[in-house]
Amino acid sequence: MRDKIPAVELLTDAHGVTHVYVEDRDEYVDEDELYALSYANGYVQARDRLFEMDALRHIGYGDSASVLGPMQLDSDVQVTRDLYSRDELKAQYDAASTVTRVALEGFSGGVNRRLIECLVDRDLPAEFLALGHAPEPWSPVDSVAVLAYMVGFFGVDGGTELENAKNFAELADSLGDERASYEAYGDLNWLSIPDEHSPTIDAAELTVESDESIPGYETVPDEQLELAHAAADAEPWGIDAEVLNGGIGASVRRATGALSGFRWGSNALAVAGEHTDTGGPMLFGGPQMGYFAPPVIHEIGLHGAGFDVAGVGVVGTPGVVIGRTPEFAWTVTSGYDDQVDTIAVEVHPEDRHRYRWNGEWRRMETETVVHRPSLLGALGNGDWPRGTVEQELAYIEERGDSMPVVAWNPDEHVAWCQRTTTRGDELEGVFAWAELGRQESFEEFETQLAEFPFTFNFIYADDEDIAFVHTGKVPDRNPSLDHRFPAPGSDHRWESMTTGTGMNMTVRNPDSGYFVQWNNAPVAGWRAGDAAGRWGSIHRVDLLDDLTQDAIADGPLSLDDVAGILRDVATRSPIAGASTPVFVEAAREAGMDAIADELERWAAAEYTWETENGRYLPGFAIWETVRRELQELAFRDELGDRTPELRFDPPTEIDLGADEDPHAGDHGRTIREVTVVDALAGRTGHDWLGEDREKTVQTALERARETLADRFGTGDPSAWRQEARTTGFMAISAAEGPEIELVNRGSWNQVVSLATGEGRGILPPGNSGHLRLGELPKAVVGDPPARLTDQLEPYESFEYKPFPIERSAVEANAERHESLSVWRQSGLSGQALGVLSRWFRER
């Protein structure tokens, strides 16, 4: 039996962005309204992104190679190992609150309604037919799989201890002195924020004292250092590394395959009314989640069941996670708290499934899974077909947690497992986040995040206030250990846990009158985490902060001015200014005045990426080439093959083994820059550049001069004008992803004036990803239908479309007005199942 619940209205603009309005009738309870709202959300999202939704659920389940081909093997191996089985995902759903289950059920119903329409109308996305893959009905647990992947990988940080130990072991081998190696490693990974870092919130307003810092060499337990050396020859557990594509490390979570360009790396600006021409706050949000075609986020407006919100949600899941309401706007950047610990255990020399814990031999829980890559998926992606691949999963059950074994050294009889603070928190955590669109004030907004466990910075603005809230779930660890390296099992412990707003990292209306964020440290005194190069003495946020201060000095700021700040920060190098003056001085001392002149010209142009006739100023190529040479001179002797490779070219297609910024390459981040800059300034413990730093820089300049003269066919530096670099959109579609000129910018942008209610937004390449079968031939050769790329050109030009929230503005902007009837049911109707079953059989 089915019960009719509120109908909904769909108002859709010229860019395919739909606002959903639920009929508000007293006789319907909130649960019915929420179901109807979520139903329409699922229906609209499936209309726009049905194939992408299907791909994402298979990625979340860890069986995506069976659909997309062997390029997904690394992803499936990692997901199967680090995240959840179908039974565990189902358990999260079963344990969820009624509100969460109703939202997921409604969303699922709407997706399946659209799926039936696609089948009846013979309008199924072309990718399903090209891959010979029949989409199954959507279930609520499918959304749990997607969100568990998205927030489980990108709302959690840490777990780099094994990679850190490998670098330390390489240093010890090259330097031949463990103590000296330990001191040198402190130049690469400092664990606590150095005084030179810019957290952008003044220490007078908020300082958080942390007890996590690098211990003295003599105090580190001998066992921990011995285990660090064993990491040098660690290999993945349970899988032959030769069958992988090289995109999965032994321990660090990183998107691979179709989502290899997915990185959290966002910027934001909130300005108080004292600095604006309206007298009210303004906010810019630039969540950076990789360039995908179609995007992994979806624009929508949700109005009803207590929601009055517009913005973006994650494809495959209901709700809006970043956006605006009539009362406020908010955006998010990554918080980078260390929430994953790597633990080393001794394994039995005759049985690797037995491990020693607190002096006792215990047995791991194990199972074997089989991955079956799709043949058609391989051919479609230009890959070699591959047979089935077996993977053994092993878990250590200790401290009340199930910890996956990620790597081992069979010769040293050591295995490494990982413990994550947020395990099992994904579903309720994400729905706490998605409920922000129901709140009406900052107090309610902050309260909603009180127990939010994932590591993010929330930047908020309403018509009076601006605020910053940092969240996460971070343990206080055993103070006797060095937390950059794996902890011995017997010594690992979490003494307490701090969660959500309990971190006490909230600031409201700072004296400066603005907040800037670009994944920099939240406040003074906080932990830098275990990742090497994180939150050092220079950071890309410095550029954003400088531009904001300059604009405020020339103020008051208009909404165009706020958008202009982000345009400038997206088209300039945020890192070159830290080293270029040193290069100029060394070049002049060595008589290379022409090179020095070109570097100074680029500096005078504020390190712009703007081009003339499609080419950069010569200083751009000079700086890149000198930095590459200096990277080798600084690190090759000490780190050997583990010397980090500088990648200045952003990926224009899927690069399975790359670890790079998906937008601007290593131009866009300082994680590989800061140690060299510190060495140039004489701030390092180890002499990375030798006793004569200036001579080393001159050597790098000489080598660069030879390289550039050969490359451009002339010794005249004024002719060294490199062609413009491009950033590519990675396709989660049969349509080829477009390319744009190098830019360091969010995947979606919103600009909002809270006093006037004006909002602007842009989502490249477009909100629709639905490719019809007849459109496939042109799409695969780079000529997709216009609706798939209708926001690309304005994005390239730093233009925006309207981003309304009030109904009158939504109606004025709408081109289509439709009604959608909603039926609540326990599952697909018999008729719908019959349609699907017949279609499957006919396949």
C-alpha positions in Angstrom: 0.0 0.0 0.0 1.3 3.5 -0.8 0.6 6.8 0.9 0.5 10.0 -1.0 2.6 12.7 0.5 3.3 16.4 -0.5 3.8 17.2 -4.2 6.8 19.3 -5.1 7.5 22.1 -7.6 10.7 22.2 -9.7 11.9 25.6 -10.8 14.9 25.2 -13.2 17.1 27.9 -14.6 18.9 28.2 -18.0 21.9 26.3 -16.6 19.9 23.3 -15.4 20.0 24.3 -11.7 16.7 23.3 -10.0 15.1 24.6 -6.9 12.8 22.1 -5.2 9.8 23.4 -3.3 7.7 21.1 -1.1 4.1 21.8 -0.6 3.6 23.2 3.0 0.4 21.7 4.3 -0.4 21.4 8.0 -1.9 17.9 7.6 1.5 16.5 6.5 4.1 15.9 9.2 7.7 16.9 8.8 8.7 13.3 8.0 6.5 13.3 4.9 7.8 16.7 3.9 11.4 15.5 4.3 10.7 12.4 2.3 9.2 14.5 -0.5 12.1 17.0 -0.5 14.7 14.2 -0.6 12.7 12.3 -3.3 12.8 15.4 -5.5 16.5 15.9 -4.7 17.2 12.3 -5.9 15.0 12.7 -9.0 16.7 15.9 -10.1 20.2 14.6 -9.4 19.5 11.4 -11.3 18.1 13.5 -14.2 21.5 15.3 -14.3 24.0 12.7 -13.2 22.7 9.2 -13.3 25.8 7.5 -14.7 28.1 9.5 -12.4 26.0 8.4 -9.4 26.3 4.8 -10.5 30.1 5.1 -10.9 30.5 6.7 -7.5 28.5 4.1 -5.7 30.6 1.3 -7.2 33.7 3.3 -6.2 32.3 3.5 -2.6 31.7 -0.2 -2.6 35.2 -1.0 -3.8 34.0 -2.9 -6.9 34.3 -0.1 -9.5 36.8 -2.1 -11.7 33.9 -4.4 -12.6 32.3 -1.4 -14.3 35.1 1.0 -15.3 37.9 -1.4 -15.9 41.4 -2.1 -14.5 42.3 1.6 -14.0 40.1 1.3 -10.9 42.0 -1.6 -9.3 44.1 0.6 -7.0 40.9 2.4 -5.8 39.1 -0.8 -5.2 42.0 -2.4 -3.3 42.3 0.7 -1.1 38.5 1.1 -0.4 38.1 -2.6 0.3 41.0 -2.4 2.8 40.4 0.9 4.5 36.7 1.5 4.4 33.7 -0.8 4.7 32.0 -3.9 3.5 28.4 -3.8 2.3 27.3 -5.4 5.6 29.1 -2.6 7.5 27.5 0.1 5.4 24.1 -1.5 5.9 24.8 -1.5 9.6 25.5 2.2 9.6 22.2 2.8 7.8 20.3 0.5 10.2 21.7 2.4 13.2 21.0 5.8 11.8 18.3 8.2 13.1 14.8 8.3 11.7 15.5 11.6 10.0 18.6 10.2 8.3 16.8 7.1 7.1 13.8 9.0 5.8 16.1 11.4 3.8 18.0 8.4 2.3 14.8 6.5 1.5 13.2 9.5 -0.2 16.4 10.2 -2.2 16.5 6.6 -3.3 12.8 6.7 -4.3 13.4 9.7 -6.5 16.5 8.2 -8.2 14.5 5.1 -9.0 11.6 7.1 -10.4 14.0 8.8 -12.8 15.7 5.5 -13.6 12.3 4.1 -14.6 11.6 7.1 -16.8 15.0 6.7 -18.5 14.2 3.1 -19.3 10.7 3.7 -20.5 11.8 6.7 -22.7 14.9 4.9 -23.9 17.0 7.8 -22.5 19.5 5.9 -20.4 22.8 7.7 -20.3 25.0 6.5 -23.2 27.8 5.3 -20.8 25.7 2.4 -19.6 25.3 1.1 -23.1 28.9 1.7 -24.0 30.1 -0.3 -21.0 27.5 -3.0 -21.3 26.5 -2.2 -17.7 22.9 -2.3 -16.6 22.3 0.0 -13.7 20.6 -1.6 -10.7 17.9 0.2 -8.7 19.3 2.7 -6.2 19.1 1.8 -2.5 19.6 4.0 0.5 22.8 2.1 1.3 24.2 3.1 -2.0 24.3 6.7 -0.8 26.0 5.5 2.4 28.7 4.0 0.3 29.2 7.2 -1.6 29.4 9.5 1.4 31.5 7.0 3.4 34.0 7.2 0.6 33.9 10.9 0.1 34.1 12.0 3.7 36.1 8.9 4.9 38.9 9.8 2.5 38.7 13.6 2.3 37.3 14.6 5.7 40.0 12.5 7.5 43.7 13.3 7.5 46.9 11.7 8.8 48.2 8.2 8.4 51.5 9.2 6.7 53.7 7.7 9.4 54.9 4.8 7.2 55.9 7.1 4.3 57.6 9.4 6.9 59.6 6.4 8.3 60.7 5.5 4.8 62.1 9.0 4.3 63.8 8.9 7.7 65.3 5.5 6.9 66.7 6.8 3.6 68.2 9.8 5.4 69.8 7.4 7.9 71.4 5.3 5.2 72.7 8.3 3.3 74.0 10.3 6.2 75.3 7.3 8.2 74.3 8.9 11.5 70.9 8.2 13.0 71.0 11.2 15.3 72.0 13.6 12.5 69.3 12.0 10.3 66.7 12.5 13.0 67.6 16.2 13.3 67.6 16.6 9.5 64.2 15.0 9.2 62.9 17.7 11.5 63.5 20.1 8.5 61.0 18.1 6.5 58.4 17.4 9.1 58.0 19.6 12.1 54.8 18.2 13.7 53.9 21.5 15.4 53.3 24.8 13.6 56.5 27.0 13.4 56.3 30.6 14.5 56.7 31.8 10.9 53.5 30.2 9.7 50.4 32.4 9.1 47.3 30.9 10.7 45.5 34.2 9.8 43.7 34.3 13.1 45.7 36.5 15.5 47.2 34.7 18.5 45.7 37.4 20.7 42.2 36.3 19.7 42.8 32.5 19.8 45.7 30.3 20.7 45.4 26.6 21.3 48.1 25.0 23.3 49.1 21.6 22.0 51.4 19.1 23.7 52.3 17.4 20.4 55.8 18.3 19.3 59.0 16.6 18.2 60.7 14.8 21.2 64.4 14.9 21.6 66.3 12.1 19.8 67.5 10.6 23.1 63.9 10.3 24.4 62.4 8.4 21.5 62.0 4.7 22.4 64.6 2.5 20.7 61.9 0.2 19.5 60.1 3.0 17.6 63.3 4.0 15.7 64.1 0.3 14.9 60.6 -0.1 13.4 61.1 3.1 11.4 64.1 1.5 9.7 62.0 -1.6 8.9 59.6 0.6 7.0 62.1 1.1 4.2 61.2 -2.2 2.6 57.5 -2.2 3.5 55.1 -3.5 0.8 51.3 -3.6 0.6 49.6 -6.3 2.5 47.5 -9.0 0.8 48.0 -7.8 -2.8 50.8 -8.3 -5.4 52.1 -4.7 -5.9 52.9 -5.6 -9.6 49.2 -5.8 -10.4 48.6 -2.3 -9.2 48.9 0.9 -11.2 51.2 2.7 -8.7 48.5 5.1 -7.5 48.2 3.5 -4.0 50.8 3.8 -1.3 51.2 1.4 1.5 49.3 3.5 3.9 48.2 7.0 2.7 44.6 7.4 1.6 44.5 9.0 -1.8 41.9 9.0 -4.5 43.0 7.0 -7.5 41.6 5.9 -10.9 38.6 8.0 -12.1 38.8 10.2 -9.0 42.6 10.6 -9.0 42.2 14.4 -9.4 40.1 14.6 -6.2 41.8 16.6 -3.6 40.5 18.8 -0.8 42.1 22.2 -1.3 39.8 25.1 -0.9 40.0 28.9 -0.2 37.6 31.3 1.4 37.2 34.9 2.4 34.7 36.5 4.8 34.7 40.3 5.2 32.9 42.1 8.0 30.5 44.9 7.2 32.9 47.6 8.5 35.0 46.9 5.3 32.1 46.7 2.7 30.1 49.3 0.8 26.8 47.7 1.9 27.7 47.8 5.6 27.0 44.1 5.8 29.3 41.0 5.6 30.3 39.4 2.3 31.6 35.9 1.7 33.5 34.1 -1.0 33.6 30.3 -1.1 35.9 28.3 -3.3 35.7 24.6 -2.3 38.3 22.8 -4.4 37.5 19.2 -5.0 39.2 18.6 -8.3 38.2 19.4 -11.9 35.8 16.7 -13.2 33.4 16.5 -16.1 30.7 16.4 -14.8 31.6 17.7 -11.3 31.4 15.5 -8.3 29.2 18.1 -6.7 25.7 19.1 -7.9 23.9 22.5 -7.6 20.4 22.5 -6.2 18.0 24.5 -4.0 16.0 22.8 -1.3 13.0 24.5 0.2 10.7 22.7 2.7 10.8 20.4 5.7 12.6 23.1 7.6 15.2 23.7 4.8 15.5 26.9 2.8 18.9 26.5 1.3 20.8 26.6 -2.0 24.2 25.4 -2.9 26.0 22.2 -3.7 25.7 18.6 -2.5 27.8 15.6 -3.2 26.7 13.5 -6.1 25.0 10.3 -5.0 23.8 11.8 -1.6 21.0 14.1 -0.5 21.3 17.6 0.9 23.4 20.8 0.5 26.8 20.9 2.2 28.0 24.3 1.1 25.8 27.3 0.2 23.4 29.9 1.6 20.1 30.4 3.3 18.1 33.6 3.6 19.9 34.2 6.9 23.5 33.2 6.3 26.1 31.7 3.9 28.9 29.3 4.6 31.8 27.5 2.9 34.3 24.9 3.9 38.1 24.2 3.7 40.0 21.2 4.8 41.1 21.1 8.4 44.0 18.6 8.1 43.9 17.2 11.6 45.8 14.0 12.2 43.1 11.4 12.7 44.8 8.2 11.6 47.6 6.4 13.4 49.8 3.8 11.9 50.7 1.0 14.4 53.6 -1.5 14.0 53.3 -5.0 15.3 55.5 -8.0 15.2 54.2 -10.9 13.2 55.1 -14.6 13.8 58.0 -15.8 11.6 56.1 -18.9 10.7 52.5 -17.5 10.5 52.0 -14.0 9.3 48.4 -14.0 10.5 49.6 -14.1 14.1 50.8 -10.9 15.7 52.2 -10.0 19.1 50.3 -7.5 21.3 51.2 -6.8 24.9 53.5 -9.8 24.9 50.8 -12.3 23.6 50.4 -13.9 20.2 47.0 -13.2 18.8 45.3 -14.0 15.4 44.2 -11.5 12.8 40.8 -11.7 11.2 41.2 -12.4 7.5 39.2 -12.8 4.3 39.9 -12.9 0.6 38.1 -10.8 -2.0 38.3 -11.1 -5.8 38.3 -8.1 -8.1 37.1 -8.7 -11.7 37.9 -5.8 -14.0 35.5 -5.1 -16.8 36.8 -6.0 -20.3 34.6 -3.3 -22.0 35.8 -0.8 -19.3 39.4 -1.6 -20.2 38.8 -1.1 -23.9 36.9 2.1 -23.3 39.7 3.6 -21.4 42.5 2.4 -23.6 43.8 -0.1 -21.0 45.0 -3.6 -21.4 42.4 -6.1 -20.2 43.3 -7.8 -17.0 42.1 -11.0 -15.3 40.8 -11.4 -11.8 42.9 -10.2 -8.9 42.8 -11.6 -5.4 43.3 -9.5 -2.3 43.6 -10.7 1.2 42.2 -8.5 3.9 43.5 -8.7 7.5 42.3 -6.9 10.6 43.8 -6.5 14.0 41.1 -6.2 16.7 42.5 -4.1 19.6 41.7 -1.1 21.7 38.0 -1.6 20.8 38.7 -1.0 17.1 39.0 -3.1 14.0 42.2 -1.9 12.3 43.1 -2.9 8.7 46.6 -4.2 8.1 48.0 -2.0 5.3 51.6 -3.2 4.8 54.3 -5.5 6.0 58.0 -6.3 5.8 58.2 -10.1 5.5 62.0 -10.1 6.2 61.7 -8.1 9.4 58.5 -9.8 10.5 56.7 -6.5 11.0 53.2 -5.5 9.9 51.5 -2.1 10.0 47.8 -1.5 10.7 45.9 1.8 10.9 43.5 3.1 13.5 41.1 5.9 12.6 39.3 8.2 15.0 36.2 8.5 12.9 35.6 4.9 11.9 31.8 4.4 11.7 31.0 8.1 12.1 30.5 8.9 8.4 26.7 8.6 8.0 25.5 10.6 11.0 28.4 13.0 10.7 27.5 13.9 7.1 23.9 14.3 8.0 24.8 16.7 10.9 26.6 18.7 8.2 23.7 18.5 5.8 21.4 19.9 8.5 23.2 23.2 8.5 20.7 24.4 5.9 17.9 24.1 8.5 19.6 26.5 11.0 18.7 30.1 11.4 21.5 31.7 13.4 25.2 31.3 14.1 24.4 29.9 17.5 22.3 27.1 15.9 25.0 26.7 13.2 27.7 26.2 15.8 25.5 23.9 17.9 24.9 21.7 14.9 28.6 21.1 14.5 29.1 20.4 18.2 29.9 16.7 17.7 31.0 16.8 14.0 34.0 14.5 13.8 35.6 15.4 10.4 38.4 17.8 9.9 37.1 21.0 8.3 37.1 24.7 8.7 33.7 26.3 8.4 33.6 30.0 7.4 30.3 31.7 8.1 28.7 35.0 7.4 25.2 36.5 8.2 23.9 40.0 8.0 25.8 41.1 11.1 28.6 38.6 11.9 31.4 36.6 10.3 32.8 33.5 12.1 35.2 30.7 11.8 34.7 27.2 13.3 37.2 24.4 13.1 36.1 20.8 13.7 37.6 17.3 13.9 38.1 14.3 16.1 41.6 14.3 17.4 43.2 12.1 20.1 45.7 13.0 22.8 48.4 10.4 22.1 51.1 8.8 24.2 53.5 11.7 24.8 56.6 9.4 24.9 56.4 8.7 21.2 57.4 10.6 18.0 54.0 10.8 16.3 55.6 11.3 12.9 56.5 7.6 12.8 54.5 4.4 13.4 53.8 3.6 17.0 54.8 0.2 18.5 51.7 -1.7 19.3 52.5 -2.0 22.9 53.0 1.8 23.3 50.1 3.0 21.2 47.2 4.6 23.1 44.7 7.4 22.9 44.5 9.0 26.3 41.5 11.2 25.4 39.5 12.5 22.4 38.5 16.0 21.4 35.6 16.3 19.0 33.7 18.9 17.0 33.5 22.3 18.6 35.0 20.9 21.7 38.3 21.9 20.2 37.4 25.4 21.2 38.5 26.8 17.8 35.7 29.2 17.1 36.3 32.9 16.4 33.6 35.4 15.8 34.0 38.9 14.4 37.8 39.2 14.6 39.5 42.6 15.1 40.9 42.5 11.6 37.4 42.4 10.2 38.0 39.5 7.9 38.9 35.8 7.7 40.9 34.2 4.9 41.5 30.5 4.6 43.4 28.3 2.1 44.0 25.1 4.1 46.4 26.9 6.4 46.7 26.2 10.1 43.5 27.3 11.9 45.1 29.0 14.9 48.4 29.5 16.6 49.7 26.7 18.7 47.8 23.9 16.9 49.3 20.7 15.7 50.7 20.5 12.2 49.9 16.8 11.8 52.1 14.0 10.7 52.4 15.0 7.0 55.8 16.3 5.8 55.8 19.9 4.6 52.5 20.8 6.1 51.9 24.3 7.6 55.5 25.6 7.4 57.1 29.0 7.3 55.5 29.9 4.0 52.0 29.2 2.8 49.8 30.0 -0.2 47.4 31.8 2.2 50.0 34.5 2.6 49.1 35.7 -0.9 45.4 35.7 -0.2 46.0 37.6 3.1 48.1 40.2 1.4 45.6 40.8 -1.4 42.8 41.1 1.1 44.7 43.6 3.2 45.5 45.7 0.1 41.9 45.7 -1.0 40.6 46.7 2.5 43.1 49.5 2.5 41.6 50.8 -0.7 38.0 50.0 0.4 35.2 49.8 1.1 34.8 46.6 -0.8 32.0 45.9 -3.2 30.9 42.4 -4.2 32.9 42.8 -7.4 36.0 43.7 -5.3 35.6 40.5 -3.3 35.3 38.4 -6.5 38.3 40.3 -7.8 40.5 39.3 -4.9 39.8 35.7 -5.6 40.5 36.2 -9.3 43.9 37.7 -8.5 44.8 35.0 -6.1 43.8 32.3 -8.7 46.0 33.7 -11.4 49.3 34.3 -9.6 52.0 32.1 -8.2 51.4 32.0 -4.4 54.9 30.6 -3.8 57.5 32.0 -6.2 57.9 35.2 -4.2 59.6 33.4 -1.4 62.6 32.3 -3.4 62.8 34.7 -6.4 64.6 37.5 -4.6 67.3 35.0 -3.6 67.6 33.8 -7.2 67.9 37.4 -8.4 70.7 38.2 -6.0 72.6 35.0 -6.8 72.2 35.6 -10.6 73.6 39.2 -10.3 76.6 38.0 -8.2 77.3 35.4 -10.9 77.0 37.9 -13.8 73.7 36.5 -15.1 72.1 39.9 -15.2 69.7 39.1 -18.1 68.2 36.2 -16.1 68.0 38.5 -13.0 66.2 41.1 -15.1 63.5 38.7 -16.3 62.9 37.3 -12.8 62.5 40.9 -11.6 60.1 41.7 -14.4 57.9 38.7 -13.4 58.1 39.8 -9.7 57.0 43.3 -10.7 54.1 41.7 -12.5 53.3 40.1 -9.2 54.2 36.6 -10.4 51.2 36.6 -12.8 50.0 33.6 -14.9 48.4 36.0 -17.3 49.7 35.4 -20.8 50.7 37.5 -23.8 49.9 35.9 -27.1 49.5 32.6 -25.2 52.9 32.7 -23.5 54.1 33.6 -20.0 56.6 36.1 -19.0 60.2 34.6 -19.2 60.5 34.7 -15.4 57.9 32.0 -15.2 60.0 29.4 -17.1 63.2 30.6 -15.4 61.8 30.2 -11.9 60.4 26.7 -12.6 63.7 25.4 -14.1 65.8 26.8 -11.3 63.5 25.3 -8.7 63.8 21.9 -10.4 67.6 22.0 -10.4 67.6 23.2 -6.8 65.3 20.4 -5.8 67.9 17.9 -7.1 70.8 19.7 -5.5 69.1 20.0 -2.1 67.7 16.5 -1.7 69.2 13.9 -4.1 72.2 13.0 -2.0 70.1 12.7 1.2 66.9 11.2 -0.2 68.0 9.4 -3.3 65.0 8.1 -5.3 62.7 9.4 -2.6 63.5 13.0 -3.6 60.0 14.6 -4.2 59.5 15.3 -7.9 58.2 18.8 -8.7 55.2 18.6 -11.0 54.4 22.0 -12.3 52.2 20.7 -15.1 48.6 20.1 -13.8 47.2 16.7 -15.0 45.0 17.0 -18.1 43.9 13.4 -17.9 43.8 10.6 -15.3 47.3 10.0 -14.0 47.0 6.9 -11.9 50.3 7.2 -10.0 50.4 11.0 -9.5 50.4 12.9 -6.2 49.9 16.4 -7.4 47.6 19.4 -7.0 44.8 18.8 -9.6 44.5 22.5 -10.5 47.9 24.2 -10.6 50.4 21.4 -9.9 53.2 22.3 -7.5 52.6 26.0 -8.3 49.5 25.7 -6.1 50.9 24.5 -2.8 53.9 24.9 -0.6 54.3 21.4 0.8 57.4 20.8 -1.4 58.6 24.3 -1.3 59.0 25.2 2.3 62.1 23.2 3.2 64.0 24.8 0.3 62.9 28.2 1.3 63.9 27.6 4.9 67.3 26.3 3.7 67.8 29.4 1.6 67.1 31.5 4.7 69.4 29.5 6.9 66.5 28.2 9.1 67.2 24.5 8.8 69.1 22.2 11.1 70.7 20.2 8.3 72.7 22.0 5.6 70.6 20.9 2.6 72.3 23.4 0.2 75.9 22.9 1.4 78.1 25.3 3.3 78.0 27.9 0.4 74.2 28.3 -0.2 74.8 31.1 -2.8 77.1 28.9 -4.8 74.5 26.1 -4.8 71.9 28.5 -6.1 74.3 29.8 -8.8 74.9 26.2 -9.8 71.1 25.7 -10.2 71.0 28.9 -12.2 73.8 27.8 -14.5 72.1 24.5 -15.1 68.8 26.2 -15.7 70.4 28.6 -18.2 71.8 25.6 -20.2 68.5 23.8 -20.1 66.4 26.8 -21.2 68.9 27.9 -23.9 68.6 24.4 -25.4 64.9 24.3 -25.0 64.1 27.6 -26.7 67.1 27.6 -29.1 68.5 30.8 -27.9 70.7 32.1 -25.1 68.5 35.3 -24.8 66.4 35.0 -21.6 63.9 37.5 -22.9 62.9 34.9 -25.5 62.2 32.2 -22.9 58.5 32.5 -23.0 56.8 29.3 -22.2 53.5 28.4 -23.8 50.5 28.6 -21.5 49.9 25.6 -19.2 46.5 24.0 -19.1 44.4 22.4 -16.4 42.2 19.5 -17.5 38.8 18.3 -16.4 39.0 14.6 -15.8 36.0 12.9 -17.4 33.6 10.7 -15.3 31.8 10.3 -18.6 32.2 9.2 -22.2 32.6 12.9 -23.1 36.1 14.1 -23.2 37.0 16.5 -20.4 37.8 20.1 -21.5 40.9 22.1 -20.7 41.4 25.7 -19.5 44.5 27.8 -18.9 46.3 27.3 -15.6 44.3 28.6 -12.7 44.3 27.9 -9.0 40.7 28.1 -8.1 37.8 26.3 -6.5 35.7 23.7 -8.2 32.6 25.8 -7.4 32.5 29.4 -6.4 29.9 31.5 -4.6 30.0 35.2 -3.8 27.3 36.5 -1.5 26.4 39.9 0.0 24.5 39.2 3.1 23.1 42.8 3.4 21.6 42.9 -0.1 20.9 39.2 -0.6 22.8 39.2 -3.9 24.5 36.0 -4.7 26.6 34.7 -7.6 27.8 31.2 -8.4 29.6 29.1 -11.0 30.1 25.4 -11.4 32.3 24.3 -14.4 31.9 22.8 -16.8 28.2 22.5 -16.1 25.5 21.1 -13.8 24.3 18.5 -16.3 26.2 15.4 -17.1 23.5 13.4 -18.9 24.8 12.2 -22.3 22.3 10.7 -24.7 23.3 7.8 -27.0 23.0 9.9 -30.1 25.3 12.4 -28.7 28.1 9.9 -28.0 30.1 10.0 -31.2 30.7 13.8 -31.1 31.3 13.8 -27.3 34.1 11.3 -27.4 36.1 13.5 -29.9 35.6 16.6 -27.8 32.4 18.1 -29.1 29.9 17.4 -26.3 26.4 18.9 -26.2 26.4 22.5 -25.0 24.5 21.8 -21.7 27.5 19.8 -20.5 29.8 22.8 -20.7 27.5 25.8 -20.4 29.3 27.2 -17.3 32.9 26.7 -18.6 33.3 29.9 -20.6 32.0 32.2 -17.9 34.2 30.3 -15.4 37.3 30.9 -17.5 36.4 34.6 -17.7 35.7 34.9 -14.0 32.1 35.6 -14.6 29.2 34.3 -12.6 25.5 33.4 -13.0 22.8 34.3 -10.5 22.8 32.3 -7.2 19.4 33.2 -5.7 17.8 32.0 -2.5 14.5 34.1 -2.1 11.6 32.5 -4.0 10.9 35.7 -5.9 14.5 35.8 -7.2 14.4 32.0 -8.0 11.2 32.5 -10.0 12.6 35.4 -11.9 15.6 33.3 -12.9 13.7 30.2 -13.8 13.0 29.0 -17.3 11.0 25.8 -16.5 8.3 25.3 -13.9 7.2 21.7 -13.3 5.3 19.7 -10.8 6.4 16.3 -9.5 4.0 13.9 -7.7 5.6 11.9 -4.9 4.6 8.5 -3.7 6.1 7.0 -0.5 6.6 3.3 -0.7 8.8 0.6 1.0 10.6 -0.1 -2.3 10.0 0.0 -6.0 6.5 -0.7 -7.1 5.7 -4.0 -8.7 5.3 -2.3 -12.0 8.7 -0.5 -11.8 10.4 -3.8 -10.8 8.8 -5.5 -13.8 10.1 -2.8 -16.2 13.6 -3.1 -14.8 13.5 -6.9 -14.8 12.4 -7.1 -18.4 15.1 -4.6 -19.4 17.8 -6.5 -17.6 16.7 -9.8 -19.3 16.6 -8.2 -22.7 20.2 -7.1 -22.2 
